[in-house]
Amino acid sequence: MKALVYANRPDRARQVASWVSALAGKIPGEAVIQVMAGAPAVELEAARILAAELAPATGAPPRQATSPGGSPEEVIAAQAAEGDYGLVVLAPAGRRGFIRLFYGSMVAHVVRRVSTSVLIVRSVGQAPPRKILVCVSGSRHSLTSVTVAAQLAGLFGAELTLLTVLSQVSVDLAGREPFGGDPDTLLETNHPLAGHLRVAGELAERMGARATVRVRQGLIAEEIVEEATRSGADLLVVGTHRAEDFDTVYDDITDQIVQSSPVSTLVVGLRAALL
């Protein structure tokens, strides 16, 4: 696995390094540290910490990719496209107030612009993960997300939970679902998501990661974030839906999850293979 790594502060660099080191211990590969042209001293210190902490894990001093200029999201997206990376790992930039209003969310921009998977490292969620929560929708790509989550659960011996959320819109139109959110009851029905969940569970089990199922009802992004918080997940796995016919709606949901998730979050891209 070849990973592009970025952090703009020392504390975030240490958090990013812990996740990259955990992955490198199971998936051999190379780490490349993104450095912005004209970076301030605090960002250069973050790059130094990344280099020092990743060298033992990857078996060699990581090389650096220095940008010719531009915003972090533009530089990272360009480098990811040119460098044939399997994963982009970064921490939120911590933009606030006018800066965030003007530039927007760095991680959301990166997720929208790259086709590879993106791991957003937050202070909540330990590495290696003990609990992994993966979102399952009715889309084809969500089974790719389950594949990646099951791979990681198998590598780290982590608990795996499959989460599906029944949209508040469908619940309001049809009335409360007869299974009342009980996963066992749902799996026995002909509900459109039931078959998808059964396939997801079988897929995870074939990969050696027996999974439990959680069903929630309500607003999709809010329910996912609430479940990630309530369950004590170390890693939330969601998919990008740009490959789907209804991508605009689901891209908005992915943006909401990326920006509001309280735990480290892996967005599984179109180029999804980690192993």
C-alpha positions, 0 to 999 in steps of 0.5 A: 500500500502506498499512502499519501500522508499530511498533517499541519500541526504536531499533535495531529501529526502524532495521531496520523502517524499512529494510524499509518504505523498500525496499517503499515504493521499489517499492510506493507507499503510506502508512506509519502509525506505531503509538504506545502510550499512555504509551509510555516514552522509548525507545519514543517515540525509536523512533517518532521514528526511524521518522518521520525515516527513512520520510519520504523513502521515502514522500514525506511525513511518516508520521502517527501512530496513538496508542492509548487503552491496552492491550498492543501486540498488542491495540492493533496488532490493533485498529488494523489492523482499523479502518484498512484496512491492506495490511501490518503491519510490526513487530519482535519485542518482545524479551520474556523470562522472566516477561514472556514467560510472562505475555504470550506472544509479541507477534508471534504474537498479532498474526499470530493476530489480524489478517487482513492480512499481517504482516512480522516484521523481524529482524536477519538478512535484508537489505532489499531481499531478495536471496533469498526462500524461500517455503513451499509446502504442499498448501493453497489459501492457499500459492499465495497465498503464492507469488503474493506472494513472486513479486511481491516477487522480481520487484520486487527481482530476488531469487532465489526458492526454493519449499520443501516439507516432507514431514511426518515422520509420513507418512514414518514411516508409509510409509517413506522416500519413493522420491525421497529428497528430490530435487525433480526426481524428486518433480515427476515423480511423482503424489505429492499435493504434486508437482502443487501444486509444479508449479502453484506453479512455473508461477505464479511463472514467469508472474509473471517470477520463475523459481523453484528447488525444495527438498524436505525431510523431517521435522518441518515447522516445524523443517525450514523454519527450518533451510532458512531458515538454511542457504540464507541467505534474507533473507526467509521467506514463509509463509501463514496457514491460517485459511482452510483446513479443517484450520486448527488444526494449521497455525496451530500450525505458523505460530506455531512458525515465527514465533517461531523463524525466524532471518530476517525473515518475511512471514506472508501473511494472508487479505487478501494483496494488496501491489500 
